[in-house]
Amino acid sequence: MRPKKNADTIYQTYKFWIKPSDPLPQLLWDKAKAMNAAWTSLVLMRQETLETWMAQRDTLTADQKRAFWNTFNLAVREKIEECELDWETSGVLHDRFLVAHQRALKDKADLHGRTRLQRILLVHRYTGGGIPIEKLLSTRAWRFALDAFPTEDVYATNTRQARRGRQTQGRFGLDNETAVEFSIILHRPLPPAAIVKRVALSGRRQKPPAHEWDWALVVSVEVPNPSRTAAGRVIGIDLGWRKIDDYLRIGYAADDTDQQIELRLPLDFSTQKARSAGYPCNHAELRALEGRIAVAVDATKAAIGELIAVPSLALMRQGGLVRLQRTLSEKPDLSEAEVEALRILGAWRKQNDRLQKIYNFSTARFAARRRWLYQNLAAWLCRNYDVIAIEGDLDVKGLAEEPDPDPALKAAQRYRQIAAPGELREIIRWTAQREGVIVKDCNTAYSTTTCFTCGEQAEAGPDLILECPAGHRFDQDANAAANLLSQILPSTEVQDGLRKNQRDFLRIPPELQMVAVVVHRD
């Protein structure tokens, strides 16, 4: 989405599942196939560009490298114009491809063409700042229209009759004459003062054997920024990663009611489906699977080394063995030792592909679960607090790679990628922007070891509990959160402890009790 021009408003996105009427217009499939073909042509052009880049990059100056990629971006736009897509589809394809291209460069990954329809995204953008939401009820609108908005009383309760009252009909136009008609349940109301910026029709093919399509409507609106001031509720959050019992502590928070909240990430993501399928259900089982993959690689290399001489065999990993198998299979005349080596590689490849598939699926499932938890945690924080203080100079990679790291972080180094504190930080920032919450970057220098009670400097160590020269004992993370909070409290007296306002302690909702745990101070 384009950057918003009005600082007094925020963007919100509403997604609703829809049920299109059968049959779907052929024009929808034609548009989707045209986008797939355009994407594939862009991928092929990118591959040719990368080959040129790899051959020239060592001889180019910084300005020449910048000019090289600027030329590529212009070529992308020209290639999309040659595909003769409509202006809205062209804009979506251009933005999505460049984002995917930049991410692939960063991750050193490849982009692949699309030979079959798996996902569909058709977009209508409203120019001129958008349209008032009431115009979605217009009978003359061809881009998108709804028959009616549900009344307010159907959202007051959650009875079956109330849920049925949230259903309405709509149309998503493909051109001036053709539209996709659908039924939709508006499970949450659209804001009455909203300005509609974009409406998208999204389709996703289900996994085999169903091969059916799931359809959704995504409405992006601009709404007035709710009034948030520094006089509202404030909280300081110290992010990090620390292994405690059977969970990771990913942060510690302290708010202006003298309440402390420990932010946890469970290490066990087991489900009945995963257990019955034999997939790893926690990170310990995932590490064990990594070990099995590594042992199979080492055993295969040892067996190959006894049969044939291969340069740099000791340095090979999975990719090297796959290339060796390909080289041997393409060789015209094989000796008996090479035939046996090829057989060993084939057996290893079959086992490795199976284990690697399980590993990739499990890591993706764990990452999705973690992101879901972080999104819910960020939403809860932003709905209960008006100002959030976080580390302004959080450099997770720098903390992990510095020559003399913090003892506590060094002890939990292998959990850094599991916790992904940088991801949580970005989700909090994004959610705060959406909800109109103020996020303040605070100075974190010595925040962990500076005693919040007296200001004395404690000696850093691997233990969770530290003691300052004045005899005060404190949790390192709780102390850091209190120091961050002190930088945004309205009061200038930061050594008198947290403010003890006469307010009720926040209640953690049941769905978040596994992530956020309230810890009352003595």
Residue, then its C-alpha position, 0 to 999 in steps of 0.5 A: m500500500r502506498p504511504k499515507k499522506n495524512a498523519d492524522t489517520i491510520y490504515q486498517t484492513y478487514k478480511f472477510w471470507i466470501k462464497p462466490s456464486d457459480p459459475l465464476p466468470q471466465l474473465l476472472w481466470d483469464k486475468a489470473k492466467a495473464m498475471n501468472a504469465a507476466w510473473t513468469s516472464l519477469v522471473l526469466m528476465r531476473q535470472e538473465t539479469l542475475e547472470t550478468w550481475m554475477a559476472q560484472r559485480d566485482t568490477l563495478t563501483a558503488d555508483q555503477k551497481r546502483a545504476f545497474w539495479n535502477t536499470f533493472n527496475l525500469a526494465v521490470r516496468e517496461k516488461i509489465e507494460e508489454c503484458e497489456l494488463d490493466w493499470e490496477t493489476s499492473g501496479v499490484l504485479h510491479d509492487r509484489f515482484l519488486v518486494a519478492h526480488q529484494r527479499a530473494l536477494k537478501d535471503k540468497a534465494d531464487l524466484h520461480g515461475r508460475t505454471r499453474l494457478q495457486r493464488i489469485l489477487l485482483v485489486h481495485r484502487y480508488t484514486g483521489g484519496g479514496i471514497p466514503i464507505e457509504k458509496l459502497l452501497s451505490t447501485r451504479a458502482w461497477r468496481f465493488a458494491l454491497d447490497a447493505f450493511p448489517t445493523e448495529d444490533v446484530y453485533a451486540t450478541n453472538t447468537r445464531q440469529a445475530r450471526r445470520g443478520r451479518q450476512t449480505q450480498g455483494r459484487f466485485g467487478l472485473d470490467n464494466e459488464t462482468a462481475v463476481e457476485f458473492s455472499i459475505i458475512l461481515h463478522r465485524p462492522l466496517p467503521p462508519a467514518a472510513i475512507v475506502k482505499r482499496v478492495a481486493l478479491s483473493g483466491r487460494r487453491q486448497k491442498p490436494p485432494a480437494h483442489e477447491w478454492d477459498w475466496a476472501l475479500v480484503v478491504s483497506v480503509e483509512v480512519p481517523n487516528p484515535s486520540r492518544t496522548a502521553a497522559g494515557r497508559v504507558i509501558g516499557i518493554d525490554l526485548g531479548w531471549r532467555k531460556i527459562d524452564d520449558y519456555l523462552r523469555i522473549g521480553y519483560a514489561a513494566d507499566d505505570t500501575d507498578q505491574q510487571i508482565e513476563l512475555r513468554l514464547p512456548l517451546d512446544f507447539s504440539t498438536q494432535k495432527a502433528r503427533s499422529a503424523g510423526y512430525p516434530c512438535n517442539h524445538a528439541e525434536l526439531r534439533a534431533l531431526e537436524g542431527r539425523i540429517a547431519v549423521a546421514v550426510d556424514a555416513t554417506k560421505a564416509a562410504i563414498g570416500e572408501l569407493i572413489a576419490v572426490p575433491s573436497l569431499a570432507l567439506m561437502r554438505q547436502g548440496g555438494l552430494v546432490r551435485l556429485q550424484r548429478t555428475l556421476s549420473e551424467k558420466p557416460d562410462l562408470s566404473e564398478a566403484e562409481v556405480e556403487a557410489l551412485r547407488i549409495l547417493g540415490a539411497w541417501r537422496k531418497q531418505n534425505d528428501r523425506l527428512q528435509k521435507i519434514y524439517n521444512f514443514s516443521t520450521a514453517r509451522f513453528a514460525a507461523r505459530r510464533r508470528w501468530l502469537y506475536q501478532n496477538l501479543a502486539a494487538w493486546l499491548c496496543r489496545n491497552y496502552d497509549v505509549i510503548a517504550i522499546e529499545g531504540d538501538l536493538d541490534v540482535k545480530g550485533l549482540a549475537e556476533e560481538p566478541d565479548p557478549d553479555p554472559a546471559l545472552k551468550a548462554a542462550q545464544r542458540y535460542r536467538q533465531i527461535a525467539a526472533p526478538g527483531e520480528l516481535r519488535e517490528i510487529i509491535r511497531w506495525t500494530a502500533q501504527r495501525e492502532g494509533v499508539i505512540v512508540k518511543d525509542c529509548n536509550t538502553a545503555y546499561s539499562t540491565t545493570t543499572c539498579f532502578t531503585c538507587g541508580e548504582q551499577a551492578e556487575a553483569g553476570p550470567d545469573l538472572i538475579l543481580e545485586c547492586p553495591a547497595g544490596h538491592r537484588f533484582d531481575q535483570d529483565a524486570n530492571a531493564a523494563a523499569n528503566l525504559l519505562s522511567q524514560i517516558l513517565p510524565s514524572t521527572e523523578v525516576q529514582d522514586g520507583l514506579r508510579k503506584n496509581q490506584r488502578d486495577f491490574l490489567r487482566i491477561p485474556p485467556e488466549l494470551q495467558m501462555v504468552a503474557v504472564v503478570v508478575h506483581r512486584d513485592 
